[in-house]
Amino acid sequence: MTPSFSLQRFSLQGRRVLITGSSRGIGQALASGMAQAGAGASVIVCGRDITTLNIVCEHIRQQGGDATPLVLDVTQPATFTAAFASLPAPPDVLVNNAGTEQLCPSMDVDEVLWDRILTTNLKGAFFCAQAAARLMAENGGGSILNLCSLTSQVGVPGAAPYGASKSALVGLTHTLATEWASNNIRVNGIGPGYFKTDLTAAFYDNAAWCQQMQAKIPLGRFGELEDLIGAAVFLSSSAAAYITGQVLYVDGGYLAGI
C-alpha cells in the first residue's frame, strides 16, 4: 500500500503552544511564527512582566494570531502548577526557551552566578516540562521542545555555567523522551547557532569577531530569528510524530564544518 501524506501534518492547527521567555528575542519570534502555523493555533506568551507580555500578544493579534499572556518566572518552580492551571485549557506544546547567560572566566565564577544560570536554564526547564507533562498525560499526549545551544556540543571560553546547563539540557531531553514516550509525549530540542539577540548583541558590535565567526559558518551568514520558526513548527507538529529524543541544530552548518 502506498503511504499517503498531507501538508496539513506540518500545521499546528488547533494546538495551544506555551513558550517560556517569549517576551523578547528567540522566544518572541517563535511565538509570532507558531501562532501563524495553522488555523486555530494559539500561543501562550510567558515572561515576568505583564506589560511587555501584553505588547507582544497585541502584536501577534495584529498579525492575525491568537495569543494569551501568562506571568511566569522560571526560577520559581513552585508556581508552575498553579500558573498552568489558570489557563483556559492545558498546553499541547511546551517550548522551554527561557534562559540567561553571563560570560565570566571559569576561575572567577562564584556560586551565585552558577546557581542563577543553572536555575534558569536547567532547573526551570525541567520543572516546566514536568508541570506540562502531567497535564499532557491526562489529555492524550503532547510535544516538548527544549532550546539547547551550540555550547551543548562545543566549549566556549568564559561560558562554563551556560555550557554546563545547555549540555545537561540535551541529556534531559534524551531522558524525558524515553520516559514519557509511553504517555505519547515527545521531547526534542533545537540548538540555535549564531543568532543576534539581546543576550548576544555585544558580540555583533565587534566587526572583527563577526568576520571571524562568519568564516566558520558554511552558509556564510549568521542566523535570522525566522530561521528557527520552521524547525520549531516541524518538531511540534504531526509531521514529526515519530521523532523524539533528538536535538536539531539550526546553525548554518557550523558544527558540521568543525
Summary of the structure (lengths in Angstrom):
residues: 258
radius of gyration: 17.9
end to end distance: 42.7
largest distance: 62.7
contacts: 869
relative contact order: 0.14
helix: 47%
strand: 16%
